[in-house]
Amino acid sequence: MTTTENPTAFGSGNAATDKFKSERVSSDTSVERAGAIIKDVLRSLADVVHKHQVTYDEYRVLKQWLIDVGEYGEWPLWLDVFVEHEVEAVHYDRNNYSGTKGSIEGPYYVEGSPKLPSKCTMPMREKDAAAPSLIFKGQVTDLDGKGLPGATVELWHADEDGFYSRFAPGIPEWNLRGTIVCDDNGFFEITTLKPAPYKIPADGPTGWFIDSFGGHPWRPAHLHLMVKGAGHRSITTQLYFKDGDWVDSDVASATKPELILDPQPNADGIAEVTYNFVLDPEA
């Protein structure tokens, strides 16, 4: 991963925080449920304090770190890396879904990407077009294998240096972002590039946190996808690459065996892979 124009944790974190703040959300959680969750969180934290005999100095370091995370705008980053994968797994299981497995959305999603036809090339710079191509194709179906006409496959991913448009300087607004409209049988074929593994922003408090326990800040190369079809639940997922670096030790713990791609060279020598998305019906 290049260090040229490397976005700082402060800049990237604040961009993610500003985006999240612009999308205020709410929940219908009852007071009773909120009370049960909060009490369990505090009880679990108290158990950790007693189990490890946490010192006052360690407590003060924690307090300062919590302040730093907020000042750097890194709460979306830290929570998405270390917590979201557990929430996503619970969401899939509690709803008894049987379609394609989901994965974390991450902090770098931006809605409203340009619509593209079912067979398309992702928006990219001349620099990106010079990178090795990846042809990613497949079909969006229901649980019975019937193609869903007009389904959409929203795709976003990092470039060959591991940077995302909208979250790093010098990259066009919709670079490597698009919403592909499938054909009447749910098929799509996308030409893009294989993204690189990348470090999450690590020069701020999330990086300090990782250093404190001897971890690493790397994510394996992956494609982000949000797939939708009329009358069916949408899925948000990530697809990874077989034998890729960090697949077995993703800092975000988001990889799953069902989400591993194995591209092979086609007749023209271009890496090509097929992956079908299966959507559950809406409840």
PyRosetta script that sets phi, psi and omega in degrees:
from pyrosetta import init, pose_from_sequence

init()
pose = pose_from_sequence("MTTTENPTAFGSGNAATDKFKSERVSSDTSVERAGAIIKDVLRSLADVVHKHQVTYDEYRVLKQWLIDVGEYGEWPLWLDVFVEHEVEAVHYDRNNYSGTKGSIEGPYYVEGSPKLPSKCTMPMREKDAAAPSLIFKGQVTDLDGKGLPGATVELWHADEDGFYSRFAPGIPEWNLRGTIVCDDNGFFEITTLKPAPYKIPADGPTGWFIDSFGGHPWRPAHLHLMVKGAGHRSITTQLYFKDGDWVDSDVASATKPELILDPQPNADGIAEVTYNFVLDPEA")
pose.set_psi(1, 128.6)
pose.set_omega(1, -177.2)
pose.set_phi(2, -71.3)
pose.set_psi(2, 155.8)
pose.set_omega(2, 174.7)
pose.set_phi(3, -100.9)
pose.set_psi(3, 0.4)
pose.set_omega(3, 178.5)
pose.set_phi(4, -66.1)
pose.set_psi(4, 126.9)
pose.set_omega(4, -178.8)
pose.set_phi(5, 51.9)
pose.set_psi(5, 35.2)
pose.set_omega(5, -179.6)
pose.set_phi(6, -63.5)
pose.set_psi(6, 117.2)
pose.set_omega(6, -178.8)
pose.set_phi(7, -66.4)
pose.set_psi(7, 134.9)
pose.set_omega(7, 179.3)
pose.set_phi(8, -74.1)
pose.set_psi(8, 160.3)
pose.set_omega(8, 174.8)
pose.set_phi(9, -60.3)
pose.set_psi(9, -38.4)
pose.set_omega(9, -178.6)
pose.set_phi(10, -62.8)
pose.set_psi(10, -47.3)
pose.set_omega(10, -179.0)
pose.set_phi(11, -68.2)
pose.set_psi(11, -47.4)
pose.set_omega(11, -179.2)
pose.set_phi(12, -65.9)
pose.set_psi(12, -41.9)
pose.set_omega(12, -179.7)
pose.set_phi(13, -62.8)
pose.set_psi(13, -43.8)
pose.set_omega(13, -179.9)
pose.set_phi(14, -68.6)
pose.set_psi(14, -32.8)
pose.set_omega(14, 175.7)
pose.set_phi(15, -63.3)
pose.set_psi(15, -43.3)
pose.set_omega(15, 178.8)
pose.set_phi(16, -66.0)
pose.set_psi(16, -39.9)
pose.set_omega(16, 179.9)
pose.set_phi(17, -66.9)
pose.set_psi(17, -43.8)
pose.set_omega(17, 179.5)
pose.set_phi(18, -60.6)
pose.set_psi(18, -41.0)
pose.set_omega(18, 178.5)
pose.set_phi(19, -62.4)
pose.set_psi(19, -45.0)
pose.set_omega(19, -178.6)
pose.set_phi(20, -64.5)
pose.set_psi(20, -41.4)
pose.set_omega(20, -179.1)
pose.set_phi(21, -64.9)
pose.set_psi(21, -27.0)
pose.set_omega(21, 179.8)
pose.set_phi(22, -78.1)
pose.set_psi(22, -7.9)
pose.set_omega(22, -177.6)
pose.set_phi(23, -119.8)
pose.set_psi(23, 55.5)
pose.set_omega(23, -175.4)
pose.set_phi(24, -51.9)
pose.set_psi(24, 133.7)
pose.set_omega(24, -178.3)
pose.set_phi(25, -121.5)
pose.set_psi(25, 164.8)
pose.set_omega(25, 177.1)
pose.set_phi(26, -142.2)
pose.set_psi(26, 168.4)
pose.set_omega(26, -179.7)
pose.set_phi(27, -138.9)
pose.set_psi(27, 151.8)
pose.set_omega(27, 179.0)
pose.set_phi(28, -92.9)
pose.set_psi(28, 23.5)
pose.set_omega(28, 179.7)
pose.set_phi(29, -57.9)
pose.set_psi(29, 129.0)
pose.set_omega(29, 179.5)
pose.set_phi(30, -74.0)
pose.set_psi(30, 161.1)
pose.set_omega(30, 177.0)
pose.set_phi(31, -60.0)
pose.set_psi(31, -38.3)
pose.set_omega(31, -178.7)
pose.set_phi(32, -66.0)
pose.set_psi(32, -43.9)
pose.set_omega(32, 179.1)
pose.set_phi(33, -67.2)
pose.set_psi(33, -43.7)
pose.set_omega(33, 178.2)
pose.set_phi(34, -59.4)
pose.set_psi(34, -41.7)
pose.set_omega(34, 179.4)
pose.set_phi(35, -62.1)
pose.set_psi(35, -42.3)
pose.set_omega(35, 180.0)
pose.set_phi(36, -64.3)
pose.set_psi(36, -43.2)
pose.set_omega(36, -179.7)
pose.set_phi(37, -65.5)
pose.set_psi(37, -48.5)
pose.set_omega(37, -176.5)
pose.set_phi(38, -63.3)
pose.set_psi(38, -41.8)
pose.set_omega(38, 179.2)
pose.set_phi(39, -63.0)
pose.set_psi(39, -38.7)
pose.set_omega(39, 178.4)
pose.set_phi(40, -67.0)
pose.set_psi(40, -39.1)
pose.set_omega(40, 177.9)
pose.set_phi(41, -62.0)
pose.set_psi(41, -48.0)
pose.set_omega(41, -178.6)
pose.set_phi(42, -66.4)
pose.set_psi(42, -37.2)
pose.set_omega(42, 178.2)
pose.set_phi(43, -65.4)
pose.set_psi(43, -42.0)
pose.set_omega(43, 178.8)
pose.set_phi(44, -64.5)
pose.set_psi(44, -39.8)
pose.set_omega(44, 177.8)
pose.set_phi(45, -65.0)
pose.set_psi(45, -41.6)
pose.set_omega(45, 177.4)
pose.set_phi(46, -62.0)
pose.set_psi(46, -39.5)
pose.set_omega(46, 178.3)
pose.set_phi(47, -61.3)
pose.set_psi(47, -40.5)
pose.set_omega(47, 178.8)
pose.set_phi(48, -65.4)
pose.set_psi(48, -43.7)
pose.set_omega(48, 179.7)
pose.set_phi(49, -58.4)
pose.set_psi(49, -44.3)
pose.set_omega(49, -178.8)
pose.set_phi(50, -74.0)
pose.set_psi(50, -42.2)
pose.set_omega(50, -178.6)
pose.set_phi(51, -59.0)
pose.set_psi(51, -41.6)
pose.set_omega(51, -175.1)
pose.set_phi(52, -101.6)
pose.set_psi(52, 4.8)
pose.set_omega(52, 178.0)
pose.set_phi(53, 49.4)
pose.set_psi(53, 56.6)
pose.set_omega(53, -177.1)
pose.set_phi(54, -61.2)
pose.set_psi(54, 132.9)
pose.set_omega(54, -177.7)
pose.set_phi(55, -87.9)
pose.set_psi(55, 167.0)
pose.set_omega(55, 177.1)
pose.set_phi(56, -64.2)
pose.set_psi(56, -37.7)
pose.set_omega(56, 177.9)
pose.set_phi(57, -62.0)
pose.set_psi(57, -42.2)
pose.set_omega(57, 178.2)
pose.set_phi(58, -64.7)
pose.set_psi(58, -38.5)
pose.set_omega(58, 177.5)
pose.set_phi(59, -63.5)
pose.set_psi(59, -42.0)
pose.set_omega(59, 179.7)
pose.set_phi(60, -67.3)
pose.set_psi(60, -37.2)
pose.set_omega(60, 175.6)
pose.set_phi(61, -61.5)
pose.set_psi(61, -43.5)
pose.set_omega(61, 178.2)
pose.set_phi(62, -60.4)
pose.set_psi(62, -45.2)
pose.set_omega(62, -179.0)
pose.set_phi(63, -60.8)
pose.set_psi(63, -44.9)
pose.set_omega(63, 178.6)
pose.set_phi(64, -63.7)
pose.set_psi(64, -39.6)
pose.set_omega(64, 179.8)
pose.set_phi(65, -63.6)
pose.set_psi(65, -41.6)
pose.set_omega(65, 178.4)
pose.set_phi(66, -60.8)
pose.set_psi(66, -40.5)
pose.set_omega(66, 177.0)
pose.set_phi(67, -64.1)
pose.set_psi(67, -43.9)
pose.set_omega(67, -179.3)
pose.set_phi(68, -61.5)
pose.set_psi(68, -41.3)
pose.set_omega(68, 179.8)
pose.set_phi(69, -57.7)
pose.set_psi(69, -44.0)
pose.set_omega(69, 178.8)
pose.set_phi(70, -66.6)
pose.set_psi(70, -43.1)
pose.set_omega(70, -177.7)
pose.set_phi(71, -67.9)
pose.set_psi(71, -30.9)
pose.set_omega(71, 176.2)
pose.set_phi(72, -83.5)
pose.set_psi(72, -4.7)
pose.set_omega(72, -179.0)
pose.set_phi(73, 69.8)
pose.set_psi(73, 29.3)
pose.set_omega(73, -171.8)
pose.set_phi(74, -100.1)
pose.set_psi(74, 7.7)
pose.set_omega(74, -179.9)
pose.set_phi(75, -61.8)
pose.set_psi(75, -42.0)
pose.set_omega(75, 175.7)
pose.set_phi(76, -58.8)
pose.set_psi(76, -41.2)
pose.set_omega(76, 179.8)
pose.set_phi(77, -63.9)
pose.set_psi(77, -52.0)
pose.set_omega(77, -174.8)
pose.set_phi(78, -63.5)
pose.set_psi(78, -44.9)
pose.set_omega(78, -178.6)
pose.set_phi(79, -67.2)
pose.set_psi(79, -40.2)
pose.set_omega(79, -179.8)
pose.set_phi(80, -67.3)
pose.set_psi(80, -33.0)
pose.set_omega(80, -179.6)
pose.set_phi(81, -76.5)
pose.set_psi(81, -43.1)
pose.set_omega(81, -169.2)
pose.set_phi(82, -106.8)
pose.set_psi(82, -10.8)
pose.set_omega(82, -176.0)
pose.set_phi(83, -123.9)
pose.set_psi(83, -37.3)
pose.set_omega(83, -169.1)
pose.set_phi(84, -58.9)
pose.set_psi(84, -35.6)
pose.set_omega(84, -177.2)
pose.set_phi(85, -61.5)
pose.set_psi(85, -30.9)
pose.set_omega(85, 177.9)
pose.set_phi(86, -72.7)
pose.set_psi(86, -41.5)
pose.set_omega(86, 178.8)
pose.set_phi(87, -64.4)
pose.set_psi(87, -41.5)
pose.set_omega(87, 179.7)
pose.set_phi(88, -62.4)
pose.set_psi(88, -41.8)
pose.set_omega(88, -179.6)
pose.set_phi(89, -65.0)
pose.set_psi(89, -41.7)
pose.set_omega(89, 177.9)
pose.set_phi(90, -63.5)
pose.set_psi(90, -41.1)
pose.set_omega(90, -179.9)
pose.set_phi(91, -60.0)
pose.set_psi(91, -43.2)
pose.set_omega(91, -179.8)
pose.set_phi(92, -65.5)
pose.set_psi(92, -45.5)
pose.set_omega(92, -175.2)
pose.set_phi(93, -71.1)
pose.set_psi(93, -42.6)
pose.set_omega(93, -174.5)
pose.set_phi(94, -68.4)
pose.set_psi(94, -23.2)
pose.set_omega(94, 179.3)
pose.set_phi(95, -94.7)
pose.set_psi(95, 2.1)
pose.set_omega(95, 178.7)
pose.set_phi(96, 54.3)
pose.set_psi(96, 40.6)
pose.set_omega(96, 177.6)
pose.set_phi(97, -70.2)
pose.set_psi(97, 150.8)
pose.set_omega(97, 177.1)
pose.set_phi(98, -129.3)
pose.set_psi(98, -0.1)
pose.set_omega(98, 177.9)
pose.set_phi(99, -79.6)
pose.set_psi(99, -161.2)
pose.set_omega(99, -178.1)
pose.set_phi(100, -56.9)
pose.set_psi(100, 137.5)
pose.set_omega(100, 179.5)
pose.set_phi(101, -67.4)
pose.set_psi(101, 144.8)
pose.set_omega(101, 175.7)
pose.set_phi(102, -93.7)
pose.set_psi(102, 178.0)
pose.set_omega(102, 173.1)
pose.set_phi(103, -152.2)
pose.set_psi(103, -175.7)
pose.set_omega(103, -174.4)
pose.set_phi(104, -71.2)
pose.set_psi(104, 150.6)
pose.set_omega(104, 175.3)
pose.set_phi(105, -77.8)
pose.set_psi(105, -38.5)
pose.set_omega(105, -176.5)
pose.set_phi(106, 79.2)
pose.set_psi(106, 172.9)
pose.set_omega(106, -173.9)
pose.set_phi(107, -87.4)
pose.set_psi(107, -0.3)
pose.set_omega(107, -169.2)
pose.set_phi(108, -109.6)
pose.set_psi(108, 17.5)
pose.set_omega(108, 175.6)
pose.set_phi(109, -77.9)
pose.set_psi(109, 139.2)
pose.set_omega(109, 174.5)
pose.set_phi(110, -133.1)
pose.set_psi(110, 121.8)
pose.set_omega(110, -178.9)
pose.set_phi(111, -74.8)
pose.set_psi(111, 162.0)
pose.set_omega(111, 174.6)
pose.set_phi(112, 87.1)
pose.set_psi(112, 22.3)
pose.set_omega(112, -179.4)
pose.set_phi(113, -66.8)
pose.set_psi(113, 154.1)
pose.set_omega(113, -175.5)
pose.set_phi(114, -59.0)
pose.set_psi(114, 141.1)
pose.set_omega(114, 176.2)
pose.set_phi(115, -78.5)
pose.set_psi(115, 138.3)
pose.set_omega(115, -177.6)
pose.set_phi(116, -128.9)
pose.set_psi(116, 152.6)
pose.set_omega(116, 179.4)
pose.set_phi(117, -70.2)
pose.set_psi(117, 168.6)
pose.set_omega(117, -174.3)
pose.set_phi(118, -59.8)
pose.set_psi(118, -32.1)
pose.set_omega(118, 173.5)
pose.set_phi(119, -113.5)
pose.set_psi(119, 115.8)
pose.set_omega(119, -169.7)
pose.set_phi(120, -155.0)
pose.set_psi(120, 170.0)
pose.set_omega(120, 170.5)
pose.set_phi(121, -116.8)
pose.set_psi(121, 133.8)
pose.set_omega(121, -178.9)
pose.set_phi(122, -63.9)
pose.set_psi(122, 147.1)
pose.set_omega(122, 174.4)
pose.set_phi(123, -59.1)
pose.set_psi(123, 130.0)
pose.set_omega(123, -179.8)
pose.set_phi(124, -157.5)
pose.set_psi(124, 157.8)
pose.set_omega(124, 176.8)
pose.set_phi(125, -75.8)
pose.set_psi(125, 166.2)
pose.set_omega(125, 174.8)
pose.set_phi(126, -58.8)
pose.set_psi(126, -38.0)
pose.set_omega(126, 177.9)
pose.set_phi(127, -59.1)
pose.set_psi(127, -42.4)
pose.set_omega(127, -179.5)
pose.set_phi(128, -70.6)
pose.set_psi(128, -37.8)
pose.set_omega(128, -178.2)
pose.set_phi(129, -63.4)
pose.set_psi(129, -22.2)
pose.set_omega(129, 178.7)
pose.set_phi(130, -80.2)
pose.set_psi(130, -11.8)
pose.set_omega(130, 179.5)
pose.set_phi(131, -77.2)
pose.set_psi(131, 159.3)
pose.set_omega(131, 177.4)
pose.set_phi(132, -56.6)
pose.set_psi(132, 134.4)
pose.set_omega(132, -177.2)
pose.set_phi(133, -81.9)
pose.set_psi(133, 157.0)
pose.set_omega(133, 172.7)
pose.set_phi(134, -131.9)
pose.set_psi(134, 125.7)
pose.set_omega(134, 173.0)
pose.set_phi(135, -99.4)
pose.set_psi(135, 118.1)
pose.set_omega(135, -177.2)
pose.set_phi(136, -116.7)
pose.set_psi(136, 116.2)
pose.set_omega(136, -176.2)
pose.set_phi(137, -137.5)
pose.set_psi(137, 166.4)
pose.set_omega(137, -179.8)
pose.set_phi(138, 167.5)
pose.set_psi(138, -159.1)
pose.set_omega(138, -177.0)
pose.set_phi(139, -142.6)
pose.set_psi(139, 146.3)
pose.set_omega(139, 172.8)
pose.set_phi(140, -103.5)
pose.set_psi(140, 121.3)
pose.set_omega(140, -175.7)
pose.set_phi(141, -129.3)
pose.set_psi(141, 169.9)
pose.set_omega(141, 169.5)
pose.set_phi(142, -87.5)
pose.set_psi(142, -174.6)
pose.set_omega(142, -176.3)
pose.set_phi(143, -65.3)
pose.set_psi(143, -21.2)
pose.set_omega(143, 179.6)
pose.set_phi(144, -91.8)
pose.set_psi(144, 4.2)
pose.set_omega(144, 178.5)
pose.set_phi(145, 86.1)
pose.set_psi(145, 8.8)
pose.set_omega(145, 179.6)
pose.set_phi(146, -84.5)
pose.set_psi(146, 129.4)
pose.set_omega(146, 179.8)
pose.set_phi(147, -63.3)
pose.set_psi(147, 143.6)
pose.set_omega(147, -178.7)
pose.set_phi(148, -102.0)
pose.set_psi(148, 106.4)
pose.set_omega(148, -178.3)
pose.set_phi(149, -63.1)
pose.set_psi(149, 137.8)
pose.set_omega(149, 177.0)
pose.set_phi(150, 73.2)
pose.set_psi(150, 8.9)
pose.set_omega(150, 175.2)
pose.set_phi(151, -60.3)
pose.set_psi(151, 154.9)
pose.set_omega(151, 179.4)
pose.set_phi(152, -118.8)
pose.set_psi(152, 141.5)
pose.set_omega(152, 175.7)
pose.set_phi(153, -119.3)
pose.set_psi(153, 102.1)
pose.set_omega(153, 178.7)
pose.set_phi(154, -87.4)
pose.set_psi(154, 124.8)
pose.set_omega(154, -174.2)
pose.set_phi(155, -123.0)
pose.set_psi(155, 134.0)
pose.set_omega(155, 170.6)
pose.set_phi(156, -146.7)
pose.set_psi(156, 144.7)
pose.set_omega(156, 178.9)
pose.set_phi(157, -162.1)
pose.set_psi(157, 168.4)
pose.set_omega(157, 179.3)
pose.set_phi(158, -73.7)
pose.set_psi(158, 162.5)
pose.set_omega(158, 176.2)
pose.set_phi(159, -84.4)
pose.set_psi(159, -170.3)
pose.set_omega(159, -176.1)
pose.set_phi(160, -71.2)
pose.set_psi(160, -9.0)
pose.set_omega(160, 175.7)
pose.set_phi(161, -101.9)
pose.set_psi(161, -1.6)
pose.set_omega(161, 178.6)
pose.set_phi(162, 89.6)
pose.set_psi(162, 15.6)
pose.set_omega(162, -177.9)
pose.set_phi(163, -106.7)
pose.set_psi(163, 147.2)
pose.set_omega(163, 178.2)
pose.set_phi(164, -104.6)
pose.set_psi(164, 137.9)
pose.set_omega(164, 171.2)
pose.set_phi(165, -61.8)
pose.set_psi(165, 151.0)
pose.set_omega(165, -177.7)
pose.set_phi(166, 78.0)
pose.set_psi(166, -11.6)
pose.set_omega(166, -178.8)
pose.set_phi(167, -127.9)
pose.set_psi(167, 8.9)
pose.set_omega(167, 176.1)
pose.set_phi(168, -145.3)
pose.set_psi(168, 147.3)
pose.set_omega(168, -176.8)
pose.set_phi(169, -72.5)
pose.set_psi(169, 153.1)
pose.set_omega(169, 171.3)
pose.set_phi(170, 78.3)
pose.set_psi(170, 11.3)
pose.set_omega(170, 180.0)
pose.set_phi(171, -113.9)
pose.set_psi(171, 132.3)
pose.set_omega(171, 179.3)
pose.set_phi(172, -55.0)
pose.set_psi(172, 151.9)
pose.set_omega(172, -169.9)
pose.set_phi(173, -52.5)
pose.set_psi(173, -46.1)
pose.set_omega(173, -174.4)
pose.set_phi(174, -110.2)
pose.set_psi(174, 25.0)
pose.set_omega(174, 179.7)
pose.set_phi(175, -59.7)
pose.set_psi(175, 126.3)
pose.set_omega(175, 178.7)
pose.set_phi(176, 57.4)
pose.set_psi(176, 36.8)
pose.set_omega(176, 174.4)
pose.set_phi(177, -135.3)
pose.set_psi(177, 132.8)
pose.set_omega(177, 178.0)
pose.set_phi(178, -167.8)
pose.set_psi(178, 156.3)
pose.set_omega(178, 176.1)
pose.set_phi(179, -113.9)
pose.set_psi(179, 106.1)
pose.set_omega(179, -174.4)
pose.set_phi(180, -88.1)
pose.set_psi(180, 125.9)
pose.set_omega(180, 179.1)
pose.set_phi(181, -93.8)
pose.set_psi(181, 114.9)
pose.set_omega(181, -177.0)
pose.set_phi(182, -67.6)
pose.set_psi(182, 162.2)
pose.set_omega(182, 179.9)
pose.set_phi(183, -78.5)
pose.set_psi(183, -171.1)
pose.set_omega(183, -174.2)
pose.set_phi(184, -66.3)
pose.set_psi(184, -14.1)
pose.set_omega(184, 177.3)
pose.set_phi(185, -110.7)
pose.set_psi(185, 11.7)
pose.set_omega(185, 176.9)
pose.set_phi(186, 82.2)
pose.set_psi(186, 10.5)
pose.set_omega(186, -177.6)
pose.set_phi(187, -86.5)
pose.set_psi(187, 151.6)
pose.set_omega(187, 175.0)
pose.set_phi(188, -145.2)
pose.set_psi(188, 155.3)
pose.set_omega(188, 174.0)
pose.set_phi(189, -146.4)
pose.set_psi(189, 116.1)
pose.set_omega(189, -172.3)
pose.set_phi(190, -119.4)
pose.set_psi(190, 128.2)
pose.set_omega(190, 171.2)
pose.set_phi(191, -99.5)
pose.set_psi(191, 124.5)
pose.set_omega(191, -179.8)
pose.set_phi(192, -145.4)
pose.set_psi(192, -155.8)
pose.set_omega(192, 174.9)
pose.set_phi(193, -125.3)
pose.set_psi(193, 156.1)
pose.set_omega(193, 176.9)
pose.set_phi(194, -78.3)
pose.set_psi(194, 119.4)
pose.set_omega(194, -178.6)
pose.set_phi(195, -69.3)
pose.set_psi(195, 164.6)
pose.set_omega(195, 179.8)
pose.set_phi(196, -96.7)
pose.set_psi(196, 154.7)
pose.set_omega(196, 165.7)
pose.set_phi(197, -59.7)
pose.set_psi(197, 155.4)
pose.set_omega(197, 178.8)
pose.set_phi(198, -150.2)
pose.set_psi(198, 158.1)
pose.set_omega(198, 172.3)
pose.set_phi(199, -84.4)
pose.set_psi(199, 136.8)
pose.set_omega(199, 167.2)
pose.set_phi(200, -66.6)
pose.set_psi(200, 156.4)
pose.set_omega(200, 179.7)
pose.set_phi(201, -54.0)
pose.set_psi(201, 119.9)
pose.set_omega(201, -168.9)
pose.set_phi(202, -122.8)
pose.set_psi(202, 9.8)
pose.set_omega(202, 179.4)
pose.set_phi(203, -95.7)
pose.set_psi(203, 11.8)
pose.set_omega(203, 178.2)
pose.set_phi(204, -124.3)
pose.set_psi(204, -161.7)
pose.set_omega(204, -172.7)
pose.set_phi(205, -63.5)
pose.set_psi(205, -28.0)
pose.set_omega(205, 174.8)
pose.set_phi(206, -66.9)
pose.set_psi(206, -41.7)
pose.set_omega(206, 176.0)
pose.set_phi(207, -64.7)
pose.set_psi(207, -40.5)
pose.set_omega(207, 178.0)
pose.set_phi(208, -62.2)
pose.set_psi(208, -39.9)
pose.set_omega(208, 177.9)
pose.set_phi(209, -58.9)
pose.set_psi(209, -46.6)
pose.set_omega(209, -179.6)
pose.set_phi(210, -63.6)
pose.set_psi(210, -43.3)
pose.set_omega(210, 178.9)
pose.set_phi(211, -61.1)
pose.set_psi(211, -32.7)
pose.set_omega(211, -174.3)
pose.set_phi(212, -64.1)
pose.set_psi(212, -25.3)
pose.set_omega(212, 179.2)
pose.set_phi(213, -117.0)
pose.set_psi(213, 15.8)
pose.set_omega(213, 175.1)
pose.set_phi(214, 73.5)
pose.set_psi(214, 26.2)
pose.set_omega(214, 178.8)
pose.set_phi(215, -86.6)
pose.set_psi(215, -171.9)
pose.set_omega(215, 176.1)
pose.set_phi(216, -130.0)
pose.set_psi(216, 155.7)
pose.set_omega(216, -175.2)
pose.set_phi(217, -99.8)
pose.set_psi(217, 19.6)
pose.set_omega(217, -171.4)
pose.set_phi(218, -91.2)
pose.set_psi(218, 140.2)
pose.set_omega(218, 169.0)
pose.set_phi(219, -110.7)
pose.set_psi(219, 140.7)
pose.set_omega(219, 176.2)
pose.set_phi(220, -69.8)
pose.set_psi(220, 159.7)
pose.set_omega(220, 175.7)
pose.set_phi(221, -58.0)
pose.set_psi(221, 138.1)
pose.set_omega(221, -178.2)
pose.set_phi(222, -159.1)
pose.set_psi(222, 158.2)
pose.set_omega(222, 170.9)
pose.set_phi(223, -104.5)
pose.set_psi(223, 135.7)
pose.set_omega(223, 172.0)
pose.set_phi(224, -95.6)
pose.set_psi(224, 139.0)
pose.set_omega(224, -179.8)
pose.set_phi(225, -142.5)
pose.set_psi(225, 142.3)
pose.set_omega(225, 170.4)
pose.set_phi(226, -127.2)
pose.set_psi(226, 115.8)
pose.set_omega(226, -171.1)
pose.set_phi(227, -114.6)
pose.set_psi(227, 130.9)
pose.set_omega(227, -176.5)
pose.set_phi(228, -134.2)
pose.set_psi(228, 146.6)
pose.set_omega(228, 174.9)
pose.set_phi(229, -147.5)
pose.set_psi(229, 140.8)
pose.set_omega(229, -177.2)
pose.set_phi(230, -55.5)
pose.set_psi(230, 131.5)
pose.set_omega(230, 178.5)
pose.set_phi(231, 77.6)
pose.set_psi(231, 8.4)
pose.set_omega(231, -177.7)
pose.set_phi(232, -131.1)
pose.set_psi(232, 154.3)
pose.set_omega(232, 179.8)
pose.set_phi(233, -73.4)
pose.set_psi(233, 140.9)
pose.set_omega(233, 177.5)
pose.set_phi(234, -78.6)
pose.set_psi(234, 154.3)
pose.set_omega(234, 175.6)
pose.set_phi(235, -125.3)
pose.set_psi(235, 143.8)
pose.set_omega(235, 172.4)
pose.set_phi(236, -115.5)
pose.set_psi(236, 127.8)
pose.set_omega(236, -175.0)
pose.set_phi(237, -150.3)
pose.set_psi(237, 176.0)
pose.set_omega(237, 174.7)
pose.set_phi(238, -134.9)
pose.set_psi(238, 143.7)
pose.set_omega(238, 177.3)
pose.set_phi(239, -119.0)
pose.set_psi(239, 135.4)
pose.set_omega(239, -174.4)
pose.set_phi(240, -113.7)
pose.set_psi(240, -178.2)
pose.set_omega(240, -173.8)
pose.set_phi(241, -123.6)
pose.set_psi(241, 129.7)
pose.set_omega(241, -177.5)
pose.set_phi(242, -54.1)
pose.set_psi(242, 135.6)
pose.set_omega(242, 177.5)
pose.set_phi(243, 64.8)
pose.set_psi(243, 15.3)
pose.set_omega(243, 178.6)
pose.set_phi(244, -75.2)
pose.set_psi(244, 155.4)
pose.set_omega(244, 176.7)
pose.set_phi(245, -60.3)
pose.set_psi(245, 137.3)
pose.set_omega(245, 173.1)
pose.set_phi(246, 73.4)
pose.set_psi(246, 3.7)
pose.set_omega(246, 178.5)
pose.set_phi(247, -59.6)
pose.set_psi(247, -35.8)
pose.set_omega(247, -177.7)
pose.set_phi(248, -89.4)
pose.set_psi(248, -0.9)
pose.set_omega(248, -179.0)
pose.set_phi(249, -145.1)
pose.set_psi(249, 40.0)
pose.set_omega(249, -179.8)
pose.set_phi(250, -54.9)
pose.set_psi(250, 128.2)
pose.set_omega(250, -179.9)
pose.set_phi(251, -59.1)
pose.set_psi(251, -28.2)
pose.set_omega(251, -178.8)
pose.set_phi(252, -92.3)
pose.set_psi(252, 0.3)
pose.set_omega(252, 178.2)
pose.set_phi(253, 51.9)
pose.set_psi(253, 39.1)
pose.set_omega(253, -173.0)
pose.set_phi(254, -105.6)
pose.set_psi(254, -6.4)
pose.set_omega(254, -177.3)
pose.set_phi(255, -75.7)
pose.set_psi(255, 149.1)
pose.set_omega(255, 176.6)
pose.set_phi(256, -142.0)
pose.set_psi(256, 146.4)
pose.set_omega(256, -178.2)
pose.set_phi(257, -55.5)
pose.set_psi(257, -34.1)
pose.set_omega(257, -177.4)
pose.set_phi(258, -71.7)
pose.set_psi(258, -9.9)
pose.set_omega(258, -173.3)
pose.set_phi(259, -111.5)
pose.set_psi(259, 21.9)
pose.set_omega(259, -178.0)
pose.set_phi(260, -100.4)
pose.set_psi(260, 126.1)
pose.set_omega(260, 176.5)
pose.set_phi(261, -95.3)
pose.set_psi(261, 153.0)
pose.set_omega(261, 177.4)
pose.set_phi(262, -134.7)
pose.set_psi(262, 75.2)
pose.set_omega(262, -178.1)
pose.set_phi(263, -61.8)
pose.set_psi(263, 144.8)
pose.set_omega(263, 177.6)
pose.set_phi(264, -129.1)
pose.set_psi(264, 149.3)
pose.set_omega(264, 178.7)
pose.set_phi(265, -65.1)
pose.set_psi(265, 133.5)
pose.set_omega(265, 176.0)
pose.set_phi(266, -86.5)
pose.set_psi(266, -168.6)
pose.set_omega(266, -176.2)
pose.set_phi(267, -62.4)
pose.set_psi(267, -24.6)
pose.set_omega(267, 179.1)
pose.set_phi(268, -94.4)
pose.set_psi(268, 4.8)
pose.set_omega(268, 179.5)
pose.set_phi(269, 80.8)
pose.set_psi(269, 9.8)
pose.set_omega(269, 179.6)
pose.set_phi(270, -92.6)
pose.set_psi(270, 135.6)
pose.set_omega(270, 178.1)
pose.set_phi(271, -62.1)
pose.set_psi(271, 129.3)
pose.set_omega(271, -175.6)
pose.set_phi(272, -138.4)
pose.set_psi(272, 142.9)
pose.set_omega(272, 179.3)
pose.set_phi(273, -149.2)
pose.set_psi(273, 145.6)
pose.set_omega(273, 178.0)
pose.set_phi(274, -114.4)
pose.set_psi(274, 133.7)
pose.set_omega(274, 177.6)
pose.set_phi(275, -145.0)
pose.set_psi(275, 124.9)
pose.set_omega(275, -179.4)
pose.set_phi(276, -100.6)
pose.set_psi(276, 140.9)
pose.set_omega(276, 178.3)
pose.set_phi(277, -104.7)
pose.set_psi(277, 130.1)
pose.set_omega(277, -179.8)
pose.set_phi(278, -113.5)
pose.set_psi(278, 121.1)
pose.set_omega(278, -175.5)
pose.set_phi(279, -104.4)
pose.set_psi(279, 136.2)
pose.set_omega(279, 172.7)
pose.set_phi(280, -74.9)
pose.set_psi(280, 151.0)
pose.set_omega(280, 174.9)
pose.set_phi(281, -68.4)
pose.set_psi(281, 153.8)
pose.set_omega(281, 175.0)
pose.set_phi(282, -66.3)
pose.set_psi(282, 144.6)
pose.set_omega(282, -179.4)
pose.set_phi(283, -66.4)
pose.dump_pdb("model.pdb")
